[in-house]
Amino acid sequence: MRKQKLTSRLAALAAPLAMAATIAMPLAAQADYMNEHFWSAMPTGTAWVNSSGECWQSLQGPGDLEPCVQPAPVPKEFTVRLNFEFDKYEIANVVNDNELQRLNDYIAQVKATPVREEISIVGHTDAKGSDEYNMALGMRRAQSVRDYMVSRGIPASDIVSVISMGKREMLPEYDIYSVEQRRVRILAEYEGN
């Protein structure tokens, strides 16, 4: 009987203490605290961003919050077949605008991803010219793509490697002198992987 009375008294004290703790909070914090009780990680309802910036499911909470948007994952490898004019390496010398648009789309996708990527850029050439010349040309092409990506908002610190393969690693499905061999590969690894 005595234990039951003590439990009843503790329960009676707990409710006013919880109310006092809520009242002592600033008004904005009180609203956030109260709204948190409407959130659940249950896989039902509509996904929303809670007051902490986390994506949760709203079961009965407010429906006017910002919806969660999960960005599409950035591919681990992305190849751009920027067909440069002969002996050229500047982005302005790219003749296939559709590939440049693909690069712009890739840049937007990287920028929208909350995960930091470590990006490597590899330049390739066709087989025309000496190995030494093609290594230098592949490097200039890779550097040009790097500079372009940085000018479009990719942090320079996220680009960890810029190299040339020159005329090595030819694509077997194309002639070695084909414009398809002139390409830049972009490799992305996620920080922590």
C-alpha positions in Angstrom: 0.0 0.0 0.0 2.8 2.4 0.9 4.6 1.6 -2.4 1.5 2.4 -4.4 1.0 5.8 -2.6 4.7 6.7 -3.3 4.2 5.8 -7.0 1.1 7.9 -7.2 2.8 10.8 -5.6 5.8 10.6 -8.0 3.4 10.4 -11.0 1.6 13.4 -9.7 4.9 15.4 -9.4 6.2 14.2 -12.8 3.5 15.9 -14.9 4.0 19.4 -13.4 7.8 19.1 -13.7 7.5 18.2 -17.4 5.1 21.1 -17.9 7.5 23.5 -16.0 10.4 22.3 -18.2 8.4 23.0 -21.3 7.3 26.5 -20.1 11.0 27.3 -19.2 11.9 26.8 -22.9 11.9 29.7 -25.3 8.7 29.8 -27.4 10.4 28.6 -30.6 11.9 25.7 -28.7 8.5 24.9 -27.2 6.9 24.7 -30.6 9.7 22.4 -31.9 9.4 20.2 -28.7 5.7 19.9 -29.2 6.0 19.2 -32.9 8.6 16.5 -32.3 5.8 14.3 -30.7 4.1 14.1 -34.1 7.1 12.5 -35.8 7.8 8.8 -36.2 10.2 6.7 -38.2 7.3 4.5 -39.2 7.3 3.7 -43.0 3.8 5.3 -43.4 2.6 8.8 -44.1 4.5 11.5 -46.0 8.2 12.3 -45.5 9.0 15.7 -44.2 12.0 17.6 -42.7 11.7 18.0 -39.0 13.0 20.9 -36.9 16.4 19.3 -36.7 16.7 18.9 -40.5 16.1 15.1 -40.4 13.8 13.3 -42.8 10.9 11.7 -40.9 7.4 10.4 -41.5 4.6 12.6 -40.5 1.8 10.5 -39.0 -0.4 13.3 -37.7 1.8 16.4 -37.5 1.7 19.5 -39.6 1.6 19.0 -43.3 3.0 22.4 -44.4 6.7 21.6 -43.8 9.3 21.2 -46.4 9.2 17.8 -48.0 12.2 15.6 -47.9 14.0 15.4 -51.2 16.5 12.6 -51.5 19.0 13.5 -54.2 19.8 10.9 -56.8 23.1 9.2 -55.9 26.1 10.4 -57.9 27.5 7.6 -60.1 30.9 6.3 -59.1 32.1 6.7 -62.7 30.9 9.2 -65.2 32.4 9.4 -68.7 32.1 12.5 -70.8 32.9 12.2 -74.5 33.8 15.7 -75.1 34.8 15.7 -78.8 37.4 18.4 -79.0 38.5 20.1 -82.2 41.7 18.6 -83.5 44.6 19.5 -81.2 42.4 21.5 -78.8 41.6 21.0 -75.2 39.5 24.1 -74.0 35.8 23.6 -73.2 35.1 26.3 -75.8 36.5 23.9 -78.4 34.0 21.1 -77.6 32.0 20.3 -80.7 29.2 18.1 -79.2 27.0 20.3 -77.0 24.9 17.4 -75.8 28.0 16.0 -73.9 28.6 19.4 -72.3 25.0 19.4 -71.1 25.6 15.9 -69.6 28.6 17.3 -67.7 26.5 20.3 -66.5 23.8 17.8 -65.3 26.5 15.8 -63.5 27.8 18.9 -61.8 24.3 19.9 -60.6 23.8 16.3 -59.3 27.1 16.5 -57.3 26.2 19.9 -55.9 22.8 18.6 -54.8 24.2 15.6 -52.9 24.9 16.2 -49.2 27.7 13.6 -49.2 31.1 14.9 -50.0 32.6 13.3 -53.1 36.3 12.9 -53.8 36.5 13.4 -57.5 39.2 12.2 -59.9 39.4 13.3 -63.5 41.2 11.3 -66.1 41.9 12.6 -69.6 42.2 10.3 -72.7 43.1 10.9 -76.4 42.9 9.0 -79.6 46.1 7.2 -80.9 47.3 10.0 -83.2 50.6 11.5 -82.2 53.4 10.3 -79.9 52.8 9.0 -76.4 54.5 12.0 -74.9 52.3 14.4 -76.8 49.1 12.5 -76.0 49.9 12.4 -72.3 50.3 16.1 -72.3 47.1 16.6 -74.4 45.1 14.3 -72.1 46.3 16.2 -69.1 45.3 19.6 -70.6 41.8 18.2 -71.4 41.4 16.8 -67.8 42.6 20.1 -66.4 40.2 22.0 -68.6 37.3 19.9 -67.3 38.5 20.4 -63.7 38.6 24.2 -64.1 35.2 24.1 -65.7 33.7 22.1 -62.8 35.3 24.5 -60.3 33.9 27.5 -62.2 30.4 25.9 -61.9 30.6 25.5 -58.1 32.4 22.2 -57.4 34.9 23.0 -54.5 38.4 22.6 -55.8 39.2 20.6 -52.6 36.7 18.0 -53.8 38.8 17.3 -56.9 41.6 15.1 -55.5 43.2 13.9 -58.7 43.7 15.1 -62.3 45.6 12.8 -64.5 46.1 11.7 -68.1 46.1 8.3 -69.7 46.9 9.7 -73.1 46.4 7.0 -75.7 46.5 4.2 -73.1 43.3 2.4 -72.2 41.7 2.6 -75.7 38.0 1.7 -75.9 38.0 -1.6 -77.7 34.6 -1.0 -79.4 35.9 2.0 -81.4 38.7 2.6 -83.8 41.9 3.8 -82.1 41.8 7.0 -84.2 38.1 7.7 -83.6 36.9 10.8 -81.8 35.1 8.5 -79.3 38.6 7.8 -77.8 38.9 11.5 -76.8 37.1 11.4 -73.5 37.3 12.5 -69.9 36.4 10.0 -67.2 35.2 11.4 -63.8 35.4 9.0 -60.9 33.7 9.8 -57.6 34.4 8.1 -54.2 32.4 9.1 -51.2 34.2 10.3 -48.2 34.5 7.5 -45.7 34.2 4.7 -48.2 
